Amino acid sequence: MKQLLLIPVLALALLSGAAQARAADCYADYKAKQDNPLKLHYGVIQISGPCKKGAARQEIAARLAPTGWTLLNVISVFGPDGLQQRKANAGTYFLRF
């Protein structure tokens, strides 16, 4: 009987680990600003929460705020396959936050 219960528990643990791995492979590109004097930047950031624009918006804003940056918009969310094409444009803000 214990063996029958062990199989679903192991399957659930494996599925949970796969979902966490997918979330770790989520990135977003965004635009942010600072005031006085006005500064703008384009950046790429790794997202640890759900790989969706709305969730990314909240996470990015919270991570930028302590450094004085205000999130303007999230352009897109994407997987690791989109990193290299955005690296040059992000410059020093590539995976900085």
C-alpha positions in Angstrom: 0.0 0.0 0.0 2.8 2.4 0.9 4.4 1.7 -2.5 1.2 2.7 -4.3 1.2 6.1 -2.5 4.9 6.6 -3.2 4.5 6.7 -7.0 2.1 9.7 -7.1 4.2 11.5 -4.6 7.3 11.0 -6.6 5.6 12.0 -9.8 4.3 15.2 -8.2 7.8 16.1 -6.9 9.3 15.6 -10.4 6.6 17.8 -12.0 7.1 20.5 -9.4 10.9 20.4 -10.1 10.3 20.7 -13.8 8.0 23.7 -13.3 10.7 25.4 -11.2 13.3 24.8 -13.9 11.0 26.4 -16.5 10.5 29.5 -14.3 14.3 29.7 -13.9 14.6 29.9 -17.7 12.4 32.9 -18.0 13.7 36.4 -18.9 12.1 39.7 -19.7 13.3 42.8 -21.5 12.1 46.2 -20.1 12.6 49.9 -20.1 13.2 52.0 -17.0 13.9 55.6 -16.0 15.4 57.7 -13.2 14.5 61.3 -12.6 16.7 64.4 -11.7 18.5 64.1 -14.1 16.4 62.0 -16.4 18.1 58.7 -17.3 16.6 55.9 -19.4 17.8 52.3 -19.8 16.8 49.1 -21.6 17.6 46.0 -19.7 17.2 42.2 -19.6 16.4 40.5 -16.3 15.8 36.9 -15.2 12.4 36.3 -13.7 11.9 33.9 -10.8 8.1 34.0 -10.7 5.6 33.1 -13.3 6.8 33.6 -16.9 4.0 36.1 -17.7 4.2 39.8 -18.5 2.0 40.9 -15.6 3.9 38.9 -13.0 7.2 40.0 -14.5 6.1 43.7 -14.3 5.6 43.4 -10.5 8.8 41.5 -9.9 10.9 43.9 -12.1 9.4 47.0 -10.5 10.2 45.7 -7.0 13.8 44.8 -7.9 14.5 48.2 -9.6 12.9 50.4 -7.0 15.6 50.1 -4.3 18.2 51.4 -6.8 16.1 54.5 -7.8 14.8 53.1 -11.1 11.2 53.2 -12.1 9.9 50.6 -14.5 8.3 52.1 -17.6 7.2 48.9 -19.4 7.9 45.2 -19.9 8.5 44.7 -23.6 8.4 40.9 -23.6 9.0 37.7 -21.7 11.0 34.9 -23.3 13.2 31.9 -22.7 17.0 31.5 -22.9 16.9 31.3 -26.7 16.2 35.1 -26.8 19.1 36.1 -24.6 21.9 36.5 -27.1 20.0 38.7 -29.5 19.2 41.2 -26.7 22.6 41.2 -25.0 24.3 44.0 -27.0 21.3 46.3 -26.7 21.1 45.9 -23.0 24.8 46.6 -22.4 25.5 47.0 -18.7 21.9 46.3 -17.9 22.0 42.7 -19.2 21.1 40.5 -16.3 22.2 43.3 -13.9 19.2 43.2 -11.5 
